[in-house]
Amino acid sequence: MYVVKEVSKEKQIIEKHKKTGDESISMHFSIPDCQEHYDEDNGTSYTKFNIHFNGNFHCCLRYKQLLALHEKIKNTKFMHSELLPTFPPKKLFPLTLSQLESRRLALERYIQFLGQDPNISKSDFMKNFFLRAQIESASVSHESTTLDVYLMNNFHIALECNTTDYSSKVLQNTCQQINVPNQYLQYFSLFFMRRESENEVVLVRKLLDFESPFISKQSYEDCQIVIRKSYFDPCYDSILMQDKISLNLLFIQTVSDIEHNWIITTPAIKEKLNQLQERGNKKEYLEMAKNLPSYDCIKFTNAIVDYPAEGSIATVIIGNRELRLRTLQKNKIQETKFIVTRIKCWRISTIHNKDFDQNYELSMEYLMNKNNLKWVTIVSEHAIIISVCLQNLIDELIQQKNKTRTYDSNQQQQQHVKHDTTVYFRNATQSVHNDAFEGIGDDDL
């Protein structure tokens, strides 16, 4: 029998992202606290560290388990041991609270470094290590189960899988069950989504390959696992529209986004869309929807912002190469647009304030006009996923620019293949720097 007690919890600051590689993991490692375990059978106690990915608990590991991971990495052919940061040393005697806190911080810095190296973070042994750690922490045995996966129209797929299957395997099995060809898998992902009301849904987070959807779902009882497209740039839609099933998934998602006001329409356009939907003209429906300004946007509600006024309650909308704040000012809805290429940098910090339900603060430095940079702050429980979406927008923008330099327009259309890039976070004194930031003059505003 084990007795668990919380030892410490400190403010975590996510300061810097680094973009590299071809496949996205969009993940932040952190160790916000630890637990003291007491084994009554032998009268000994030990400490386990709580590992979080993107602000969510993933697993609980002992020091010796992380040390074993370090030794494994040192022995890999692609990693030179001298490039690894120093792993916290062993201690002969029990740690004091101060020493324990120092070890926690050192371990956090170490695993954040692992997340910055694409060779390590995308390796099979890293995925398997943290998947096994989640399985062990949850005390789940390997067995067959049924997992509910939903389409955006609330259609229910009862998926036969194993309790320990990782996310991409569950995604693959889901797509096979609804007959999505394998070459289109890269355009879809599994997400946790919460339906707060008939007309309101919240995208909580994307599932990662480091986790078992079955196990993670136990911590998200109020959420559904849904399948959605995993990109912002609508240029990829033309690829999905070539396949009947992928087209249907795209159509279902777009209809849902319009119904939940993620995509804003006028009454006249809404009527035309309804007519196309009734006639089953899915491609025409999508072509019309793609012309709407908020197409391919994700909406997050109940944020607290300091722009245009301190303490404003805002809806955050991200997509279409913009981050927008929709606030109520003098009984009127005001929407402020922040173009992603004008965001010089941003940072995320954890806040502990009894007056707020939100746990995270995203601050971005924005180029308002020539030589005028201003910090804008968003306090939201969704700050991390907003940050990940922001980075993904920038990654896709940079990819398109690189493709334009490499291919002519005909070649680009024929060879257009989606490659995600990687989002990295790390503790530092500097903020996240935007690789797509562009200086402007007053005439450009």
ABEGO torsion letter per residue (X at the ends): XBBBBBABBBBBBBABBBBBEABBAGBBBBBABBBBBBBAAAGBBBBBBBBBBGGBBABBBBAAAAAAAAAAAAABAABBAAABBBBBBBBABBBBAAAAAAAAAAAAAAAAAAAABAAAAABAAAAAAAAAAAAAAAGBBBBBBBBBBBBAAGBBBBBBBBAABBAAAAAAAAAAAAGBBAAAAAABBBBBBBBABAABBBBABBBBAABBAAAAAAABAABBBBBBBABABAAAAAAAAABAAAAAAAAAAAAAAAAAGABBBBAAAAAAAAAAAAAGBAAAAAAAAAABAABGBBBBBGBBBAOABBGBBBBBBBEGGBBBBBBBBGGBBBBBBBBAAABABBBBBBBBBAABABABBBBBBBBABBGBBBBBBBBBAAAAAAAAAAAAAAAAAAAAAAAAAABBAAAAAAABBBBBBBBBBBBBABBBBBAABBBBBAAAX
